[in-house]
């Protein structure tokens, strides 16, 4: 009888995750991260600004990361990458708006910044406290090898800076805090679940839309990407136009909002290329699934005079440009087309591991006038490629009708 009583006493005496003051919570995070990184022999670390669950950057998130850097440095075991260098790097990698880190991005940060590990953190707004969760990512593998968490009392000072949002230009605005349960609507694209989390005004008269993508397959990695418009084939166009993705918002004022590739983060995009004798014809964007399979089959994204022969031999249909442009009486593509090298598909899909959820952010800009009234409701539509690593690509239309703006 003594053993059950002893176990009960130990359970009652075991400390539960208690709410702490901000400074104490940061020290607890530093201690947990230090122990994990030391065990893995990680000595040079980058700490990214913490984000709320919907990707918002707040003063509190920046403060947490800055204080965590100080605490880790004071422990004396680590070298921390300098903040200005890190901000510049994140901007170049186009992830400064969401902080979303996939394995490829983690490896790229490690390569450029020369760090062994990356610390990312998220903030969850609870009733009387905030939950802070950190992940420690190995930049050599892109895998998470450690985690840390704490609960911080939501006093007046914490509440005030938590609701102050940082815009990309460094200015601050008052904004809503995020809630883990704030899902507006969901769609199922096969085994890929798309959850619309929010639509909020962003800097420079834009609309910032946030999604969570979840791979519901328990065993196989999925790949996903947004589809882009075909490139221009205007021979007199000497200025590179922004790449437009096949995604749009139609608001209740009748305005159309478009998405450029540089305003997409958390997921990649793919784009059909050109064909024809001199690359003067563009593929139809709806052919992206076929062209991605062809790229996998050929092991490259540029076409060659022999592509047509290879493609027909494997029942893939047409190959690259050299078999879609022809003339009567010419039976040998190699004889008629001495040209090669046109890109028939570009871009990259993003892998999502089984059970993993990734946050995607899109910032739309209005077509036409530079300043339009903010909408109350909108219709959203986008083309998304989803499939598995066994190269079964499917082009889906992702649509949400009559969605209201998130609460301000």
C-alpha positions as CSV (number, residue, x, y, z in Angstrom):
1,X,0.0,0.0,0.0
2,X,2.9,2.3,0.5
3,X,3.9,2.3,-3.2
4,X,0.5,3.8,-4.5
5,X,0.6,6.4,-1.7
6,X,4.2,7.3,-2.6
7,X,3.3,7.7,-6.3
8,X,0.4,9.9,-5.3
9,X,2.6,12.1,-3.2
10,X,5.1,12.4,-6.0
11,X,2.4,13.4,-8.5
12,X,1.0,16.0,-6.1
13,X,4.5,17.4,-5.5
14,X,5.4,17.4,-9.2
15,X,5.4,21.0,-10.5
16,X,2.9,21.7,-13.2
17,X,3.5,24.3,-16.0
18,X,3.0,27.4,-13.9
19,X,2.3,30.9,-15.2
20,X,5.4,33.1,-14.9
21,X,6.4,36.7,-15.3
22,X,7.8,37.6,-18.7
23,X,11.4,37.7,-17.6
24,X,11.2,34.4,-15.8
25,X,9.5,32.7,-18.8
26,X,12.3,33.8,-21.1
27,X,14.9,32.4,-18.8
28,X,13.0,29.1,-18.7
29,X,13.0,29.0,-22.5
30,X,16.7,29.7,-22.7
31,X,17.5,27.0,-20.2
32,X,15.5,24.4,-22.1
33,X,16.9,25.4,-25.5
34,X,20.5,25.5,-24.1
35,X,20.2,21.9,-22.7
36,X,18.8,20.6,-26.0
37,X,21.3,22.4,-28.2
38,X,24.2,21.4,-26.0
39,X,23.3,17.7,-26.2
40,X,23.3,18.0,-30.0
41,X,26.6,19.9,-30.1
42,X,25.0,23.0,-31.7
43,X,27.1,26.1,-31.0
44,X,26.0,28.8,-33.5
45,X,22.3,29.6,-33.4
46,X,19.9,32.0,-35.1
47,X,16.8,33.1,-33.2
48,X,13.9,34.2,-35.4
49,X,11.3,36.8,-34.3
50,X,8.4,34.9,-32.6
51,X,5.0,35.0,-34.4
52,X,1.4,34.7,-33.4
53,X,-0.3,31.6,-34.9
54,X,-1.6,33.5,-37.9
55,X,1.8,34.7,-38.8
56,X,1.6,38.2,-37.4
57,X,4.7,39.8,-36.2
58,X,4.1,41.8,-33.0
59,X,6.3,43.8,-30.6
60,X,6.0,41.1,-28.1
61,X,7.3,38.5,-30.5
62,X,10.3,40.6,-31.4
63,X,10.9,41.4,-27.7
64,X,10.8,37.7,-26.8
65,X,13.3,36.7,-29.5
66,X,15.7,39.6,-28.5
67,X,15.6,38.7,-24.8
68,X,16.0,35.0,-25.6
69,X,19.2,35.9,-27.6
70,X,20.5,37.8,-24.5
71,X,19.7,34.9,-22.2
72,X,21.4,32.3,-24.4
73,X,24.4,34.5,-24.8
74,X,24.7,35.0,-21.0
75,X,24.8,31.2,-20.6
76,X,28.1,31.4,-22.4
77,X,27.7,28.3,-24.6
78,X,26.6,29.8,-27.9
79,X,27.4,32.2,-30.7
80,X,24.3,34.1,-31.9
81,X,23.9,35.4,-35.4
82,X,23.7,39.3,-35.4
83,X,20.1,40.6,-35.7
84,X,20.6,42.9,-38.7
85,X,22.2,40.2,-40.7
86,X,19.4,37.8,-39.9
87,X,16.7,40.4,-40.9
88,X,18.4,40.9,-44.2
89,X,18.6,37.2,-44.8
90,X,14.9,36.6,-44.0
91,X,14.0,39.5,-46.4
92,X,16.0,37.9,-49.2
93,X,14.4,34.6,-48.6
94,X,10.9,36.2,-48.6
95,X,9.9,34.7,-45.3
96,X,9.9,37.8,-43.2
97,X,6.1,38.1,-43.1
98,X,5.2,34.7,-41.7
99,X,8.3,33.2,-40.2
100,X,7.3,29.9,-41.8
101,X,10.3,27.7,-42.0
102,X,10.3,24.5,-44.1
103,X,13.3,22.1,-44.3
104,X,14.6,23.7,-47.5
105,X,14.5,27.2,-46.0
106,X,16.1,26.0,-42.8
107,X,19.0,24.5,-44.8
108,X,19.3,27.7,-46.8
109,X,19.5,29.9,-43.7
110,X,22.1,27.5,-42.3
111,X,24.2,27.7,-45.4
112,X,24.1,31.5,-45.8
113,X,24.3,32.5,-42.1
114,X,26.6,29.7,-41.1
115,X,24.5,28.5,-38.2
116,X,24.0,25.0,-36.8
117,X,20.5,25.5,-35.5
118,X,17.4,27.9,-35.8
119,X,15.1,28.7,-33.0
120,X,11.5,29.6,-34.1
121,X,8.7,30.4,-31.7
122,X,4.9,30.9,-31.7
123,X,2.7,32.8,-29.3
124,X,-0.8,31.6,-28.4
125,X,-3.2,34.0,-26.7
126,X,-4.9,32.2,-23.8
127,X,-7.4,33.7,-21.3
128,X,-5.1,34.7,-18.5
129,X,-1.7,33.9,-20.0
130,X,0.1,33.4,-23.2
131,X,1.7,30.1,-24.3
132,X,5.1,30.3,-25.9
133,X,6.3,27.3,-27.9
134,X,9.7,27.0,-29.5
135,X,11.2,24.6,-32.0
136,X,14.9,24.0,-32.5
137,X,15.7,23.1,-36.1
138,X,18.9,21.4,-37.4
139,X,20.0,23.4,-40.4
140,X,21.9,20.4,-41.8
141,X,18.8,18.2,-42.1
142,X,15.9,20.7,-41.7
143,X,14.5,18.5,-39.0
144,X,13.2,19.6,-35.5
145,X,15.5,18.1,-32.8
146,X,14.3,20.0,-29.8
147,X,11.4,22.0,-28.3
148,X,10.8,24.4,-25.4
149,X,7.7,26.0,-23.9
150,X,6.5,28.2,-21.1
151,X,3.4,30.1,-19.9
152,X,3.6,33.8,-19.2
153,X,1.2,35.8,-17.2
154,X,-0.8,38.2,-19.4
155,X,-0.5,41.3,-17.4
156,X,-1.2,44.8,-18.7
157,X,2.3,45.3,-20.2
158,X,2.3,42.0,-22.0
159,X,-1.3,42.6,-23.4
160,X,-0.3,46.0,-24.7
161,X,2.7,45.0,-26.6
162,X,1.1,41.8,-27.8
163,X,-1.6,43.6,-29.7
164,X,0.9,46.0,-31.4
165,X,1.5,44.5,-34.9
166,X,4.8,45.2,-36.7
167,X,4.3,46.0,-40.4
168,X,7.0,45.0,-43.0
169,X,8.2,48.6,-43.1
170,X,8.9,48.5,-39.3
171,X,5.9,50.7,-38.3
172,X,3.4,49.5,-35.6
173,X,-0.3,49.3,-35.7
174,X,-2.9,48.0,-33.3
175,X,-4.3,44.6,-34.3
176,X,-6.2,41.6,-33.0
177,X,-4.5,38.7,-31.3
178,X,-4.7,35.2,-32.7
179,X,-6.6,32.2,-31.4
180,X,-5.7,28.6,-32.2
181,X,-9.4,27.8,-32.9
182,X,-9.9,30.7,-35.3
183,X,-10.6,28.8,-38.5
184,X,-13.0,30.5,-40.9
185,X,-13.5,27.7,-43.4
186,X,-11.9,24.5,-44.6
187,X,-11.6,22.6,-47.9
188,X,-10.3,19.1,-48.6
189,X,-8.1,18.7,-51.7
190,X,-7.8,15.0,-51.6
191,X,-5.7,14.3,-48.5
192,X,-4.6,17.9,-48.2
193,X,-6.7,20.0,-45.9
194,X,-6.8,23.7,-46.4
195,X,-7.9,25.8,-43.5
196,X,-8.6,29.5,-44.0
197,X,-7.4,31.3,-40.8
198,X,-7.8,35.0,-41.5
199,X,-8.0,37.9,-44.0
200,X,-6.6,41.2,-42.7
201,X,-5.5,44.5,-44.1
202,X,-1.7,44.7,-44.6
203,X,0.7,47.5,-45.2
204,X,0.5,49.4,-48.5
205,X,-3.2,48.8,-49.1
206,X,-3.1,45.0,-49.4
207,X,-5.1,42.1,-48.0
208,X,-3.2,39.4,-46.1
209,X,-4.8,35.9,-46.3
210,X,-3.5,33.2,-44.0
211,X,-4.0,29.4,-44.5
212,X,-3.0,26.3,-42.8
213,X,-2.2,23.3,-45.0
214,X,-2.3,19.9,-43.4
215,X,-1.2,16.6,-44.8
216,X,-3.8,14.1,-43.6
217,X,-1.9,11.1,-45.1
218,X,-0.5,9.1,-42.2
219,X,2.3,7.5,-44.2
220,X,3.3,9.5,-47.3
221,X,4.8,13.0,-47.8
222,X,2.6,15.3,-49.9
223,X,3.7,18.1,-52.2
224,X,1.8,21.3,-52.8
225,X,2.3,24.5,-54.8
226,X,0.3,27.4,-56.2
227,X,-0.1,27.6,-60.0
228,X,1.2,30.7,-61.9
229,X,0.2,32.4,-65.1
230,X,2.1,31.5,-68.2
231,X,5.1,33.7,-69.1
232,X,4.7,36.5,-71.7
233,X,5.9,35.7,-75.2
234,X,5.9,39.3,-76.4
235,X,9.2,39.7,-78.3
236,X,9.1,43.4,-77.7
237,X,8.8,43.2,-73.9
238,X,12.2,44.0,-72.4
239,X,11.1,44.5,-68.8
240,X,10.5,41.5,-66.7
241,X,6.9,41.6,-65.4
242,X,6.0,40.3,-61.9
243,X,5.0,36.7,-61.9
244,X,1.3,36.5,-61.3
245,X,-0.2,33.6,-59.5
246,X,-3.5,32.1,-60.5
247,X,-5.2,33.4,-57.4
248,X,-7.6,36.3,-56.9
249,X,-10.1,37.9,-54.6
250,X,-13.3,39.5,-55.7
251,X,-14.6,41.8,-53.0
252,X,-18.1,43.2,-52.3
253,X,-17.2,46.5,-53.9
254,X,-16.5,44.8,-57.2
255,X,-12.7,45.2,-57.0
256,X,-10.4,42.4,-58.1
257,X,-7.2,41.7,-56.0
258,X,-4.3,39.8,-57.5
259,X,-1.4,37.9,-56.0
260,X,2.3,38.3,-57.2
261,X,4.8,35.5,-56.6
262,X,7.0,37.7,-54.3
263,X,4.0,38.1,-51.9
264,X,3.6,34.4,-51.3
265,X,5.3,32.8,-48.4
266,X,5.3,29.3,-46.7
267,X,4.8,27.4,-50.0
268,X,6.3,27.4,-53.5
269,X,4.7,28.0,-56.8
270,X,5.0,26.3,-60.3
271,X,4.7,27.8,-63.7
272,X,4.3,26.4,-67.3
273,X,6.9,27.5,-69.8
274,X,7.2,28.0,-73.5
275,X,7.5,25.9,-76.6
276,X,7.7,26.5,-80.3
277,X,10.7,27.0,-82.6
278,X,11.9,30.0,-80.8
279,X,9.9,29.7,-77.6
280,X,7.3,32.0,-79.0
281,X,4.3,30.0,-77.6
282,X,3.4,29.5,-74.0
283,X,1.8,26.4,-72.6
284,X,-1.7,26.6,-71.1
285,X,-1.4,26.8,-67.3
286,X,-3.9,24.0,-66.9
287,X,-1.2,21.7,-68.4
288,X,1.0,22.1,-65.3
289,X,0.3,18.6,-64.0
290,X,1.4,16.9,-67.2
291,X,4.5,19.1,-67.5
292,X,5.5,18.3,-63.9
293,X,5.2,14.6,-64.6
294,X,7.3,15.1,-67.7
295,X,10.0,17.0,-65.7
296,X,10.2,14.1,-63.3
297,X,10.4,11.6,-66.2
298,X,13.1,13.5,-68.1
299,X,15.0,14.6,-65.0
300,X,15.2,18.2,-66.3
301,X,12.9,21.2,-67.1
302,X,14.3,22.2,-70.5
303,X,13.3,20.5,-73.7
304,X,15.4,18.8,-76.3
305,X,14.7,17.6,-79.9
306,X,14.5,14.0,-78.6
307,X,11.8,14.7,-76.0
308,X,9.0,13.8,-78.4
309,X,10.4,10.4,-79.1
310,X,11.0,9.7,-75.4
311,X,7.6,11.0,-74.3
312,X,5.7,8.9,-76.9
313,X,7.7,5.8,-76.0
314,X,6.4,6.1,-72.4
315,X,2.8,7.2,-73.3
316,X,3.4,10.6,-71.8
317,X,2.0,12.5,-74.8
318,X,3.8,15.5,-76.1
319,X,7.2,16.4,-74.8
320,X,8.8,19.9,-75.0
321,X,8.6,22.6,-77.6
322,X,10.2,20.6,-80.3
323,X,7.2,18.3,-80.7
324,X,4.5,20.9,-80.4
325,X,5.7,22.9,-83.3
326,X,6.0,21.2,-86.7
327,X,5.5,21.4,-90.5
328,X,4.1,18.9,-93.0
329,X,6.5,16.4,-94.4
330,X,9.0,16.6,-91.5
331,X,9.0,13.4,-89.6
332,X,12.3,13.8,-87.6
333,X,12.2,16.4,-84.8
334,X,15.9,16.2,-84.6
335,X,16.3,17.1,-88.2
336,X,13.7,19.9,-88.2
337,X,14.5,21.3,-84.8
338,X,18.2,22.0,-84.1
339,X,17.0,24.1,-81.1
340,X,17.0,23.1,-77.4
341,X,17.0,24.6,-74.0
342,X,13.6,26.3,-73.7
343,X,12.2,25.9,-70.2
344,X,8.8,24.0,-70.3
345,X,8.1,24.2,-66.6
346,X,9.6,26.1,-63.7
347,X,9.2,26.6,-60.0
348,X,9.1,24.0,-57.2
349,X,6.5,22.2,-55.0
350,X,6.8,22.2,-51.2
351,X,6.9,18.9,-49.3
352,X,4.5,18.4,-46.4
353,X,5.4,15.5,-44.1
354,X,2.7,13.1,-42.9
355,X,0.5,14.8,-40.3
356,X,2.4,18.1,-40.7
357,X,0.7,21.5,-40.9
358,X,2.3,24.4,-42.7
359,X,1.2,28.1,-42.5
360,X,0.9,29.9,-45.9
361,X,0.5,33.6,-46.3
362,X,-0.6,35.5,-49.4
363,X,-0.7,39.3,-49.7
364,X,-3.1,40.5,-52.4
365,X,-3.0,43.9,-54.1
366,X,-5.8,45.6,-55.9
367,X,-5.9,45.8,-59.7
368,X,-6.3,49.2,-61.2
369,X,-6.4,52.1,-58.6
370,X,-3.7,52.1,-56.0
371,X,-6.2,52.9,-53.2
372,X,-9.6,51.1,-52.8
373,X,-12.0,50.8,-49.9
374,X,-11.4,47.7,-47.7
375,X,-14.0,45.1,-48.3
376,X,-16.4,43.6,-45.8
377,X,-16.7,40.2,-47.6
378,X,-15.0,38.5,-50.5
379,X,-14.8,35.5,-52.8
380,X,-11.5,33.7,-53.0
381,X,-10.2,31.5,-55.8
382,X,-6.9,29.9,-56.5
383,X,-5.3,27.0,-58.4
384,X,-3.3,24.6,-56.3
385,X,-1.2,21.6,-57.2
386,X,-1.4,18.8,-54.7
387,X,-0.1,15.3,-54.8
388,X,2.4,12.8,-53.4
389,X,6.1,12.3,-53.8
390,X,5.2,9.4,-56.2
391,X,4.5,12.2,-58.7
392,X,0.8,12.0,-58.9
393,X,0.1,15.7,-59.4
394,X,-3.5,17.0,-59.4
395,X,-4.6,20.6,-60.2
396,X,-7.3,21.7,-57.9
397,X,-9.5,24.8,-57.8
398,X,-9.5,26.1,-54.2
399,X,-12.6,28.4,-53.7
400,X,-14.2,30.1,-50.8
401,X,-17.5,32.1,-51.3
402,X,-18.8,35.0,-49.3
403,X,-16.1,35.0,-46.6
404,X,-16.2,37.9,-44.2
405,X,-13.2,40.0,-43.2
406,X,-11.5,38.9,-40.0
407,X,-12.4,40.9,-36.8
408,X,-10.4,44.0,-36.4
